Amino acid sequence: MKPAAFPLLAILALAACGGGNSERATRYYGGPSVSFASGPISSGCLTGGRKAANRQLCGCIQGVANQSLSGSDQRMAASFFADPHRAQEIRQSDNPRHEDFWKRYRAFADRAEEVCKGY
């Protein structure tokens, strides 16, 4: 497995985690409501087939996405839940827009892993 695939795996692993830590969300975002953010990432997370995915975790990941990614970036990232191979195609693409997206996506995945780890 290539190290560059780690951000995708981090998001997928986060979606498989359980638990909760609203204090972390409150401290990081300034309010617990971000734990229940909704959008394309949250929807993909909840419908991605991982048994431990829950509204709080997926909402936390969506909250990070709202701060880190544009709407079109979020839709592309959400597509990875249904088709993980798409992430590899985007990561390995020579298209400059895909390369720029992947940099933003990696930063998002790292941040989501840090913020949402306890959910």
N, C-alpha and C positions, 0 to 999 in steps of 0.2 A: 504494500500500500504506500502511496506517495504521501509525503508530509503535507502537501498542499491540499489534500482531501480532508484534512483534519477539521476545518471549520464546518463542513457539511456534516461530518460525523458528530461534531460537538452539538449541533442543533438537533440531529436525530437522537443523540444520547439524552439531551435535555428533555426531549419529548417523551422519553421512556422513563424519566425519573418521577418520583412522587414526593410527598412531603409538603412543607410550606413554611414561609418565613415572611410574613407581611411587614415585620419591622424593617427588614432589608429593603423592601420595595418602598416603604415610607421614607426611610433614610435616603435612599438613592434618588428617588424621583420627587420627593416632597409630598407624597400623598399615596394612600393605599389603593386608590381607584385604578391606578395603572395595572394592578394585578388582574383586572378584568377588561383590559383593552381588547377591542375586536378589530378584525381586518383580515386580509388575505393570509398572513402568516399564521394567525391564530386559528383560522378555519382549516388551513392545511394541516396544522399541528393536531387539531382535534379529530380530523377525519383521516389522518395518515395511518391508522391501524395499530398504533402503539398503545398497548393496554394501560400503561401508567400515565398517558397524556391526560391532563385535566385542565379545566378552565383557568385555574390560577396560574399554572405553569405556562400554558399557551398564551394567556393574556399578558404575562410578564414578558415573554419573548416578543409579542406584538408591540408592547410598550417600548422596548428597545428598538424595534424596527421603525416605529413611528418617529423616533429621534434620530435614527441613523440612515434610513433608506427612503428614497422617493417612492411614490405610489407604483411606478412601473418597475422599480427595483424589487419592491415587495411582491408584486405579482410574479416576477421571474423567480424569485427565491421560493415562493410558495409552490411553484410548479415542481420543485425538487422533492417535495413530500410524496407526490404521486409518481414521479419518474426520477429516481436518484441518478440514473445515467445521464440525464440532462445536465446535471451539475458538472459532471466530468467533461461533457461536450463544451460547455461554456468555459470552464476552467482552461481547457486545452485549445480553445479557439484562438486564431490569429487576428480576429476582428478587434480593433482597438476599443470599441464600445464594450465588448465582452470582457476585455482585460481590465478596463476601468471599473466595470461592474464587479468583477471578482475581487478587486482590492477593497471596494466598499463592503462587499459581502463578508470578506474575511474579518474586517474590523467589526462589523455587526456581530458576527458569530462569536468572536472573542469576547465582546462586551456582554452579549446575551449569556454566555457561559458563566461569566463572572457574576453578573447580577442575579440570574435566575437559578443558580445551582441548587439552592435549598428547597425549591418547589416540588 
